[in-house]
Amino acid sequence: MAKEINKFSFAEMTSNDDGKTSGSGTTGIFISFIGGLCFLLGCIDKMFLSNTADILTQSIIVIGIGVGLLGYRKGKSTDAKIAGSSSSEEQ
């Protein structure tokens, strides 16, 4: 089934290959959004308030955790992928 790449869909971004909603994908998006918000607020804090970069480094780690969850969702294999890859390797 060919996917149309001209359309963006949050539902497709948070679902597995079988169409079910992925908990790690949804959590990854939520954590990445919160980390990005903290990074922006940390930039404002660095420029105008306290002149420390602690919140910036910590928010980068939080964004990395969120991206790791999104990568885990795409990286884990399903039964359909395993069955399809083994038959194509034998030919």
C-alpha positions as CSV (number, residue, x, y, z in Angstrom):
1,M,0.0,0.0,0.0
2,A,1.6,3.3,-1.1
3,K,1.4,6.2,1.3
4,E,0.7,9.7,0.1
5,I,3.6,11.9,1.2
6,N,1.9,15.2,0.4
7,K,-0.4,15.0,3.4
8,F,0.6,15.2,7.0
9,S,-1.4,13.3,9.6
10,F,-1.0,13.2,13.4
11,A,-2.9,10.0,13.5
12,E,-0.4,8.3,11.1
13,M,2.5,9.7,13.0
14,T,1.3,8.2,16.3
15,S,0.2,4.8,14.9
16,N,2.1,1.5,14.2
17,D,2.3,-0.2,10.9
18,D,-0.9,-2.1,11.7
19,G,-2.9,1.1,12.3
20,K,-3.2,0.8,16.1
21,T,-2.2,3.8,18.2
22,S,1.3,3.5,19.5
23,G,1.9,4.4,23.2
24,S,5.6,5.0,22.6
25,G,4.8,7.2,19.6
26,T,2.2,9.3,21.4
27,T,4.4,9.6,24.5
28,G,7.5,10.5,22.3
29,I,5.6,13.4,20.6
30,F,4.3,14.6,24.0
31,I,7.8,14.5,25.6
32,S,9.5,16.1,22.6
33,F,6.9,19.0,22.6
34,I,7.4,19.6,26.3
35,G,11.2,19.5,25.8
36,G,11.0,22.0,22.9
37,L,8.9,24.3,25.0
38,C,11.4,24.1,27.9
39,F,14.2,24.8,25.4
40,L,12.5,27.9,24.2
41,L,11.8,29.1,27.8
42,G,15.4,28.2,28.6
43,C,16.6,30.5,25.8
44,I,14.6,33.3,27.2
45,D,16.0,32.6,30.7
46,K,19.5,32.6,29.3
47,M,19.1,35.8,27.4
48,F,17.2,37.9,29.9
49,L,17.2,36.4,33.4
50,S,19.8,34.2,35.0
51,N,22.6,33.7,32.4
52,T,22.9,29.9,33.1
53,A,22.5,27.2,30.5
54,D,21.4,24.4,32.8
55,I,17.8,24.3,31.5
56,L,19.0,24.2,27.9
57,T,21.1,21.1,28.5
58,Q,18.4,19.3,30.4
59,S,15.8,20.1,27.8
60,I,18.0,18.7,25.1
61,I,18.2,15.5,27.1
62,V,14.4,15.5,27.4
63,I,14.0,16.0,23.6
64,G,16.4,13.1,23.1
65,I,14.3,10.8,25.2
66,G,11.2,11.8,23.2
67,V,13.0,11.2,19.9
68,G,14.3,7.9,21.2
69,L,10.7,6.8,21.9
70,L,9.7,7.8,18.4
71,G,12.6,5.9,16.9
72,Y,11.8,2.8,19.0
73,R,8.3,2.8,17.6
74,K,9.6,2.8,14.0
75,G,12.4,0.4,14.8
76,K,10.6,-2.4,16.5
77,S,9.7,-5.2,14.1
78,T,6.2,-6.7,13.7
79,D,5.3,-10.2,12.5
80,A,4.5,-9.0,9.0
81,K,7.9,-7.3,8.6
82,I,9.7,-10.5,9.8
83,A,7.7,-12.8,7.6
84,G,8.1,-10.5,4.6
85,S,11.9,-9.9,5.0
86,S,12.7,-13.6,5.4
87,S,10.9,-14.6,2.2
88,S,12.5,-11.8,0.2
89,E,16.0,-12.8,1.4
90,E,15.6,-16.4,0.3
91,Q,14.8,-15.4,-3.3
